Amino acid sequence: MTEGSTGLTATVHRKVAFLGGGRMGEALVSGLVRSGGRTKDELMVTARREERARELEERTGLTVTLSNPDAVQWADVLVLTVKPQDMESLLREIEGHVRVEQLVISFAAGIRTSFVERFVPPDTPVIRVMSNVPVLVDEAMSVISPGKSADDKHLAVAAELLSSVGKVIRLPEKHQDAVTATSGSGPAYFFLLAEAMIEACILLGLSRDVGTELIIQTMLGSAKMLRDTGKHPVELREMVTSPGGTTIQAIRVLEEAGVRAAFLNAIDAACKRSAELAIGHEPDES
């Protein structure tokens, strides 16, 4: 990686501090260690409670501290993994400790880069990430967006870190509300569908255990077909839908019930809610 606008090389982005040792923070550091993306001595995690700090140390073998400023002082990259409602408190705590050559990566949903940039030195690179809950099984979909001072080099560092727990793409920040409504909230839609299909299995006389196994494997296999064949969903659906068969009868009922329109409306509502909850909107932003 070449030298960037801060005059730094990629080697100075090795030490990563995760400020917030919740489920997301723990999943990310665990994925980094498993993938070999970072060694344990290149990672640090912060926690608010002594009890949680001990638990993280035992489970991960990493250095865990209760001091966010101390972690900031040690690190080259700061990954902010606190909940959105705790972000301002965290930023005020580390304000004055962040250095302009550090890279700041925010995972908090709805927190715009412009908000984070208010608490760090001018020209500090800030990147916003929207990931999703499959980070817990190293199958996350993460979307990264640069703030005003982050360049390709900084995005490459963020992508390298996140690739240890799934797939990563880059998009302008104006698309993050749409990403939140689709990919961010998306696992809940699939879980709801799975729940309904398992209940249908029970209605038809199958046990819950059998129904659960049937539906999970069916969803997994279908997802792999979508990913690996490169075919459009319509093509794959038509492979299953024989003329006059059982599947077309089911599809007809779903269409008559307006399921497709309901999904469109639901995701549109989620996108609008994401925009309403966003913190850091500035009048001149697009």
Backbone hydrogen bonds, N-H to C=O, Kabsch-Sander energy under -0.5 kcal/mol:
donor,donor_aa,acceptor,acceptor_aa,energy
4,G,8,L,-1.5
7,G,4,G,-1.8
12,V,9,T,-1.6
13,H,10,A,-1.9
14,R,11,T,-0.8
16,V,14,R,-0.6
16,V,42,E,-2.9
17,A,77,V,-2.8
18,F,16,V,-0.5
18,F,44,M,-3.1
19,L,17,A,-0.8
19,L,79,V,-2.6
20,G,18,F,-1.2
20,G,46,T,-0.5
21,G,46,T,-0.7
26,E,22,G,-2.6
27,A,23,R,-2.6
28,L,24,M,-2.4
29,V,25,G,-2.3
30,S,26,E,-2.3
31,G,27,A,-2.2
32,L,28,L,-2.3
33,V,29,V,-2.2
34,R,30,S,-2.5
35,S,31,G,-2.3
36,G,32,L,-0.8
36,G,33,V,-0.6
37,G,32,L,-1.5
38,R,32,L,-1.2
42,E,39,T,-1.9
43,L,40,K,-1.3
44,M,16,V,-1.9
45,V,63,T,-2.1
46,T,18,F,-2.3
47,A,65,T,-2.0
53,A,49,R,-2.3
54,R,50,E,-2.3
55,E,51,E,-1.9
56,L,52,R,-2.6
57,E,53,A,-2.3
58,E,54,R,-2.3
59,R,55,E,-2.1
60,T,56,L,-2.7
61,G,56,L,-0.6
61,G,57,E,-1.9
63,T,43,L,-0.7
65,T,45,V,-2.3
68,N,66,L,-0.7
71,A,67,S,-1.7
72,V,68,N,-2.4
73,Q,69,P,-2.4
74,W,70,D,-1.5
75,A,71,A,-1.8
76,D,15,K,-2.8
77,V,15,K,-2.3
78,L,103,L,-3.2
79,V,17,A,-3.0
79,V,77,V,-0.6
80,L,78,L,-0.6
80,L,105,I,-3.3
81,T,19,L,-1.7
81,T,79,V,-0.9
86,D,83,K,-1.9
87,M,83,K,-0.6
87,M,84,P,-1.2
88,E,84,P,-0.5
90,L,86,D,-2.1
91,L,87,M,-2.9
92,R,88,E,-2.4
93,E,89,S,-1.7
94,I,90,L,-2.0
95,E,91,L,-1.0
97,H,94,I,-2.5
98,V,94,I,-1.0
102,Q,99,R,-2.0
103,L,76,D,-1.8
104,V,125,P,-2.5
105,I,78,L,-3.3
105,I,103,L,-0.5
106,S,104,V,-0.5
106,S,127,I,-3.0
107,F,80,L,-2.6
111,I,108,A,-1.7
112,R,110,G,-0.8
112,R,279,I,-2.9
115,F,112,R,-1.0
116,V,112,R,-1.5
117,E,113,T,-2.7
118,R,114,S,-0.5
118,R,115,F,-0.9
119,F,116,V,-1.8
120,V,117,E,-0.6
124,T,121,P,-1.8
127,I,104,V,-2.7
128,R,145,S,-2.9
129,V,106,S,-2.8
130,M,143,V,-2.1
131,S,129,V,-0.5
135,V,132,N,-1.8
136,L,133,V,-2.3
137,V,134,P,-1.8
138,D,135,V,-1.3
139,E,134,P,-2.6
140,A,165,V,-2.9
142,S,140,A,-0.6
142,S,167,K,-2.8
143,V,130,M,-2.3
144,I,169,I,-2.5
145,S,128,R,-2.4
147,G,126,V,-2.8
150,A,147,G,-0.9
155,L,151,D,-2.3
156,A,152,D,-2.2
157,V,153,K,-1.6
158,A,154,H,-2.2
159,A,155,L,-2.7
160,E,156,A,-2.2
161,L,157,V,-2.0
162,L,158,A,-2.4
163,S,159,A,-2.0
164,S,161,L,-0.9
165,V,162,L,-2.1
166,G,163,S,-0.7
167,K,140,A,-2.5
169,I,142,S,-2.1
171,L,144,I,-2.2
175,H,172,P,-1.9
176,Q,173,E,-2.1
179,V,175,H,-2.1
180,T,176,Q,-2.6
181,A,177,D,-2.0
182,T,178,A,-1.6
183,S,179,V,-1.0
184,G,179,V,-2.5
185,S,180,T,-2.0
186,G,182,T,-0.9
188,A,185,S,-1.5
189,Y,185,S,-0.9
189,Y,186,G,-0.7
190,F,186,G,-1.9
191,F,187,P,-2.5
192,L,188,A,-2.3
193,L,189,Y,-2.2
194,A,190,F,-2.8
195,E,191,F,-2.6
196,A,192,L,-2.3
197,M,193,L,-2.5
198,I,194,A,-2.5
199,E,195,E,-2.2
200,A,196,A,-1.8
201,C,197,M,-1.8
202,I,198,I,-1.9
203,L,199,E,-2.4
204,L,200,A,-1.8
205,G,202,I,-1.8
206,L,201,C,-2.6
211,G,207,S,-2.9
212,T,208,R,-2.8
213,E,209,D,-2.1
214,L,210,V,-2.6
215,I,211,G,-2.5
216,I,212,T,-2.5
217,Q,213,E,-1.9
218,T,214,L,-1.8
219,M,215,I,-2.6
220,L,216,I,-2.5
221,G,217,Q,-2.8
222,S,218,T,-2.2
223,A,219,M,-2.4
224,K,220,L,-2.1
225,M,221,G,-2.0
226,L,222,S,-2.2
227,R,223,A,-2.2
228,D,224,K,-3.2
229,T,225,M,-2.2
230,G,226,L,-0.7
235,E,232,H,-0.6
236,L,232,H,-1.8
237,R,233,P,-2.7
238,E,234,V,-2.3
239,M,235,E,-1.1
240,V,236,L,-0.8
240,V,237,R,-1.0
241,T,237,R,-1.2
242,S,240,V,-1.1
245,G,242,S,-2.1
249,Q,245,G,-1.0
250,A,246,T,-1.9
251,I,247,T,-2.8
252,R,248,I,-2.3
253,V,249,Q,-1.8
254,L,250,A,-2.3
255,E,251,I,-2.7
256,E,252,R,-2.4
257,A,253,V,-1.8
258,G,255,E,-1.2
259,V,254,L,-2.2
262,A,258,G,-2.5
263,F,259,V,-2.2
264,L,260,R,-2.1
265,N,261,A,-2.7
266,A,262,A,-2.6
267,I,263,F,-2.6
268,D,264,L,-2.1
269,A,265,N,-2.2
270,A,266,A,-2.1
271,C,267,I,-2.2
272,K,268,D,-2.2
273,R,269,A,-2.2
274,S,270,A,-2.2
275,A,271,C,-2.0
276,E,272,K,-2.0
277,L,273,R,-2.0
278,A,274,S,-0.8
279,I,110,G,-3.4
285,E,282,E,-2.2
